[in-house]
């Protein structure tokens, strides 16, 4: 199988400077609507944080929007406090991003401005939209499942869980309709550039498969590795294990209905791409699928590493970059089955548990064996790495230029490939990433 690697392509996140709107009064009015919305109800900290950073940005005082300054000015921390140990600013910013996503997914507004807080930055961005968003009614984001429930489920419980997952999906689709305008003006249309021209082609359903955070937790707690066979046959922990009643009760509560925040964000961006191409997407929790579901001509987008989404193992034989679990370091690593010049055979992340360091991700586009459809795999050694893979995949122009740098013309017919990313994370947020290898998939 021919392959190619070239000089490392460094891809920096955009510089964080405030995008000032033409009408600051419109921003302030929109800000008031946000902080008074149900999404921010009961979160005085979130309201104060958003008001502060918007006010500073509108006055051009972006130098004040740094973690330490925010910690001192907003949360009363001493000027010498250790930001690596006290994550109050990062946690609040993360919660703020979630609430902003909820607001724009749930709220119909005639305002012509949007306020966003990019990942990895405390400087808000103000964007002008050309038309008001259409009214979209969606339920609130799902509450966390209780820590433990009895294994026997009532019909009411099943209905409630179904509505929870539906709420997430409707929120994603609703927000995608609102945000789709951002992509419509780009010359790099997803309908014309690969792999989206194939994944979003008419006549084929496109399915996004969310990872299963619960199954990753079960493996960690019980110290075993889940096989695809066991997962497909719904054997979610080793048979014959001597588990205490408390452990059994806890495991029974981990039903695979949770949706990782990273997955919902990636699905939002994919839905926006699909909307500009006049296409729709369907979403599924990994545990809600069976093997026969993949024996169709649909296109699939799988999110998460094999440890959290065992369905990736269906396509691992096609890939050179595969995930393995390193027992010594207790973490996932990437194994390169066919190292080319300048490449390593193993890539070990240094960032663990949402920390600062390096992680790795794989973005792959391959055929579905025995079917007419195709699959995209977005998987990382951490959630932050998966997010970086999603960022590259949904930036049509950046992905097209990255492929061109490796002699793959994204404006032509489908050409299967796999990209390995090295992701620099800082305090649990992807900061920069670089393409360190790109292989063609011809088998």
C-alpha positions in Angstrom: 0.0 0.0 0.0 1.6 3.3 -1.0 1.9 6.0 1.7 3.4 9.3 2.2 4.6 11.5 4.9 5.9 15.1 4.6 7.4 17.8 6.8 5.3 18.4 9.8 2.5 20.9 9.2 2.0 23.1 12.3 -1.5 24.3 12.8 -2.0 27.0 15.4 -5.3 28.0 16.9 -6.4 31.4 15.8 -5.0 34.4 17.7 -7.3 35.4 20.4 -8.2 39.0 19.7 -11.7 40.4 20.4 -13.8 40.7 17.3 -15.5 44.1 17.9 -19.1 44.4 16.7 -20.3 47.4 14.7 -22.9 48.2 17.5 -21.7 47.7 21.1 -25.2 48.6 22.3 -26.6 45.5 20.4 -24.0 43.4 22.2 -25.0 44.7 25.6 -28.7 44.2 24.8 -28.0 40.6 23.7 -25.9 40.0 26.8 -28.8 41.0 29.0 -31.0 38.5 27.1 -28.5 35.8 27.7 -28.0 36.3 31.5 -31.7 36.5 32.1 -32.4 33.2 30.1 -33.2 29.8 31.7 -29.7 28.6 30.6 -28.1 31.0 33.1 -30.8 30.9 35.7 -29.3 30.2 39.2 -25.7 30.7 38.0 -24.6 34.0 39.4 -21.0 33.1 38.9 -21.7 32.4 35.2 -23.6 35.7 34.8 -20.9 37.7 36.5 -18.1 36.0 34.5 -19.9 36.7 31.2 -20.7 40.3 32.0 -17.1 40.9 33.1 -15.4 39.5 30.0 -17.8 41.1 27.6 -17.4 44.5 29.3 -13.6 44.2 29.1 -13.6 43.2 25.5 -16.0 46.0 24.5 -13.5 48.5 26.1 -10.6 46.9 24.4 -9.0 45.7 27.6 -8.3 42.2 26.4 -5.0 42.0 28.3 -7.1 41.8 31.5 -8.7 38.6 30.2 -6.1 36.2 31.4 -6.6 33.4 33.9 -4.6 34.9 36.8 -6.2 38.3 36.4 -9.7 36.8 36.3 -8.9 34.7 39.3 -7.8 37.8 41.3 -10.5 40.3 40.0 -13.5 38.0 39.9 -12.9 35.3 42.5 -10.8 37.1 45.0 -7.7 34.9 44.7 -4.3 36.3 45.8 -2.1 37.6 43.0 0.4 34.7 43.7 -2.2 31.9 43.6 -1.2 28.7 41.8 -3.4 28.4 38.7 -2.3 24.8 38.1 -3.9 23.8 41.4 -6.8 26.2 41.6 -8.9 25.8 38.4 -11.8 28.1 39.3 -11.4 30.2 36.2 -11.1 27.2 33.8 -14.1 25.5 35.4 -16.2 28.6 35.2 -15.3 29.2 31.6 -16.1 25.6 30.7 -19.5 25.9 32.3 -20.0 29.2 30.6 -19.4 27.7 27.2 -21.9 24.9 28.0 -24.5 27.4 29.0 -24.0 29.5 25.9 -24.4 26.4 23.8 -27.7 25.7 25.7 -28.9 29.3 25.2 -28.4 29.3 21.4 -29.9 25.8 21.1 -33.0 26.6 23.1 -33.7 30.3 22.5 -35.3 32.0 19.4 -34.1 35.6 19.2 -34.3 38.4 16.7 -30.9 39.7 17.9 -28.4 40.1 15.1 -25.3 39.5 17.2 -23.9 36.4 18.9 -21.5 36.1 21.8 -19.1 33.1 21.8 -16.2 32.1 24.0 -13.7 30.1 22.0 -12.2 27.0 23.6 -8.8 27.8 25.2 -9.5 31.5 25.5 -11.2 34.0 27.9 -11.7 36.6 25.2 -15.3 36.6 23.9 -16.0 36.9 20.2 -18.9 38.9 18.8 -20.4 37.8 15.5 -23.0 39.6 13.4 -25.6 37.4 11.8 -27.5 38.5 8.7 -30.9 37.2 9.6 -32.7 36.3 12.9 -32.7 32.7 14.0 -35.8 30.7 13.3 -37.8 29.7 16.4 -36.8 26.2 17.5 -38.3 24.6 20.5 -36.0 22.0 22.1 -36.0 20.5 25.6 -33.4 21.3 28.2 -30.0 19.5 28.1 -30.2 16.2 30.0 -29.6 16.0 33.7 -27.0 13.7 35.0 -28.2 10.1 35.7 -28.4 9.2 39.3 -25.3 7.4 40.7 -27.2 4.2 41.2 -30.5 2.7 40.2 -31.9 -0.8 40.5 -31.3 -3.0 37.4 -35.0 -3.5 36.7 -36.3 -0.6 34.7 -39.9 0.5 34.6 -41.5 1.8 31.4 -41.5 5.3 32.8 -37.7 5.1 33.4 -37.2 3.9 29.8 -39.3 6.7 28.4 -37.5 9.2 30.5 -34.1 8.0 29.3 -35.3 8.1 25.7 -36.4 11.7 26.1 -33.1 12.6 27.7 -31.1 11.4 24.7 -33.6 13.0 22.3 -33.1 16.3 24.1 -29.4 16.2 23.4 -30.0 15.4 19.7 -32.6 18.1 19.3 -30.3 20.6 20.9 -27.6 19.7 18.5 -29.8 19.9 15.4 -31.5 23.1 16.5 -28.2 24.8 17.2 -26.8 23.6 13.9 -29.7 25.3 12.0 -28.9 28.5 13.8 -25.2 28.3 13.2 -25.3 27.0 9.6 -25.0 30.5 8.2 -21.4 30.8 9.3 -20.4 28.1 6.7 -22.6 29.1 3.8 -20.4 31.9 2.6 -17.2 29.8 2.4 -15.8 28.9 -1.0 -14.8 25.5 0.5 -18.2 23.9 0.4 -18.6 20.5 2.1 -20.7 19.5 -0.9 -17.6 19.8 -3.2 -14.6 18.8 -1.0 -13.7 15.4 0.4 -14.4 13.6 2.6 -17.7 15.5 3.2 -18.7 15.4 -0.4 -18.9 11.6 0.0 -20.2 11.5 3.6 -23.0 13.9 2.9 -24.0 12.7 -0.6 -27.7 12.4 -1.5 -29.2 9.0 -1.2 -27.1 7.9 1.8 -28.0 8.4 5.4 -25.2 9.9 7.6 -25.1 8.6 11.1 -23.0 10.0 14.0 -22.2 7.4 16.6 -21.4 8.9 20.0 -18.9 7.2 22.3 -20.0 5.4 25.5 -18.3 7.1 28.5 -19.9 4.6 30.9 -18.1 1.6 29.3 -14.8 3.4 29.6 -15.5 3.9 33.3 -16.5 0.3 33.8 -13.2 -0.9 32.2 -11.2 1.4 34.5 -13.1 0.3 37.6 -12.8 -3.4 37.0 -9.4 -3.4 35.3 -10.2 -5.2 32.0 -10.4 -4.5 28.3 -13.7 -4.7 26.5 -13.7 -6.6 23.2 -16.0 -5.7 20.3 -17.6 -9.2 20.5 -18.5 -8.7 24.2 -19.8 -5.2 23.5 -21.9 -6.2 20.5 -23.3 -9.1 22.6 -24.1 -6.7 25.4 -21.7 -8.3 27.9 -20.5 -5.1 29.6 -18.3 -6.7 32.3 -16.5 -10.0 32.7 -18.7 -12.9 33.3 -18.1 -14.8 36.5 -16.7 -11.8 38.3 -17.4 -11.8 42.0 -19.0 -8.4 42.4 -20.4 -7.0 45.6 -24.1 -6.0 45.6 -23.0 -2.3 45.8 -20.8 -2.7 42.7 -23.5 -4.5 40.8 -25.9 -1.7 41.6 -23.5 0.9 40.4 -22.8 -1.0 37.2 -26.5 -1.3 36.5 -26.8 2.5 36.6 -24.1 2.9 33.8 -26.4 2.3 30.9 -24.6 4.1 28.2 -27.1 6.9 27.7 -24.7 9.8 28.6 -23.4 11.9 25.8 -19.9 13.4 26.2 -19.8 17.2 25.8 -17.0 16.9 23.3 -19.2 14.6 21.2 -22.1 16.9 21.2 -19.9 19.8 20.1 -18.5 17.8 17.2 -22.0 16.7 16.2 -23.1 20.3 16.3 -20.3 21.3 13.8 -21.1 18.3 11.6 -24.8 19.2 11.5 -23.9 22.7 10.5 -21.8 21.3 7.6 -24.7 19.0 6.6 -27.1 21.9 6.7 -25.1 23.9 4.2 -25.0 20.8 1.9 -28.7 20.4 2.1 -28.2 17.1 4.0 -29.3 15.8 7.4 -27.6 13.6 10.0 -28.8 11.0 12.5 -27.2 10.5 15.8 -27.0 7.3 17.9 -25.4 6.3 21.3 -22.9 3.6 20.7 -24.8 1.2 23.0 -27.9 1.7 21.0 -26.5 0.1 17.8 -26.1 -3.6 16.8 -23.7 -5.2 14.4 -26.4 -5.4 11.7 -26.8 -1.6 11.8 -23.4 -1.3 10.1 -24.3 -3.7 7.4 -25.9 -1.0 5.3 -24.9 1.5 2.7 -25.2 4.4 5.2 -22.2 6.6 6.0 -21.0 6.6 9.6 -19.0 9.0 11.7 -17.7 7.3 14.9 -16.5 9.5 17.8 -14.1 8.4 20.5 -11.3 5.8 20.9 -12.0 2.0 20.9 -12.0 2.1 24.7 -15.0 4.3 24.8 -16.5 3.3 21.4 -15.7 -0.4 20.7 -17.3 -0.1 17.2 -14.1 1.4 15.9 -12.7 -2.1 16.0 -14.8 -2.9 12.9 -12.5 -0.8 10.8 -9.1 -1.1 12.6 -7.8 -3.6 10.1 -7.7 -0.8 7.5 -5.7 1.5 9.7 -2.0 1.9 10.3 -2.6 4.1 13.3 -4.3 1.9 16.0 -5.1 2.4 19.6 -3.7 0.2 22.3 -3.7 0.3 26.1 -0.4 0.6 27.9 -0.7 -1.1 31.3 2.5 0.4 32.6 1.3 4.0 32.2 -2.4 3.1 32.5 -3.4 5.0 29.4 -4.2 4.7 25.7 -1.4 5.0 23.2 -1.2 5.0 19.4 0.7 2.2 17.6 1.9 2.8 14.1 1.8 -0.5 12.3 3.7 0.8 9.2 6.1 3.5 10.2 7.4 5.5 7.3 10.6 7.6 7.3 10.7 9.9 10.3 7.8 8.3 12.0 7.7 6.4 15.3 6.2 3.0 16.0 4.5 4.1 19.2 3.2 7.4 20.4 2.7 7.8 24.2 0.8 10.8 25.4 2.1 12.9 28.3 -1.2 14.7 29.2 -3.4 12.7 31.5 -6.6 13.5 33.3 -7.3 16.8 31.6 -3.8 18.0 32.3 -1.1 19.9 30.4 1.1 18.0 27.9 0.7 16.1 24.6 -2.0 13.8 23.4 -2.6 12.1 20.1 -5.6 11.7 17.8 -6.5 9.9 14.6 -8.7 11.3 11.8 -9.5 8.5 9.3 -11.7 8.2 6.3 -12.2 4.7 5.0 -14.7 2.4 3.3 -17.2 0.2 5.2 -16.1 -3.3 4.3 -18.7 -5.1 2.1 -20.9 -2.0 1.9 -21.3 1.0 -0.4 -21.0 3.5 2.4 -17.9 5.1 4.1 -16.8 5.9 7.6 -15.0 8.7 9.3 -13.3 8.0 12.6 -12.4 10.8 15.1 -10.6 9.3 18.0 -8.1 10.6 20.5 -6.1 9.4 23.5 -8.1 11.9 25.5 -11.3 13.9 25.1 -9.2 17.0 24.2 -7.5 15.1 21.4 -10.8 13.8 20.0 -11.9 17.4 20.1 -8.9 18.5 18.1 -9.6 15.8 15.5 -13.1 17.1 15.2 -11.9 20.7 14.8 -9.7 19.7 11.9 -12.4 17.4 10.3 -15.1 20.1 10.3 -12.8 22.9 9.1 -13.3 22.1 5.4 -10.7 24.5 4.1 -8.0 23.5 6.6 -8.6 19.8 6.0 -8.5 20.3 2.2 -5.2 22.2 2.5 -3.8 19.6 4.9 -4.6 16.8 2.5 -3.1 18.8 -0.4 0.1 19.1 1.5 0.2 15.3 1.5 -0.7 15.0 -2.2 -4.3 14.2 -1.7 -6.7 16.4 -3.8 -9.8 16.9 -1.8 -11.6 18.4 -4.8 -11.6 15.1 -6.6 -13.3 11.8 -5.9 -13.1 10.0 -2.6 -9.6 9.1 -1.5 -9.3 7.3 1.8 -6.7 8.4 4.3 -5.7 8.5 7.9 -4.1 11.5 9.7 -2.2 11.3 13.0 -2.3 14.5 15.1 -0.1 15.5 18.0 -2.2 17.7 20.3 -0.8 20.2 22.8 -3.2 20.5 25.7 -3.2 23.0 28.5 -5.3 22.4 31.6 -7.7 20.1 29.7 -8.1 22.3 26.6 -6.7 21.6 23.1 -4.3 24.5 22.5 -2.5 23.6 19.2 -2.2 20.6 17.1 0.1 19.4 14.3 -0.2 16.8 11.6 2.7 14.5 12.1 1.7 11.8 9.6 -0.7 11.1 6.8 -1.1 7.7 5.2 -3.3 6.7 2.2 -5.7 3.8 2.7 -5.8 1.8 -0.5 -6.8 -1.6 0.8 
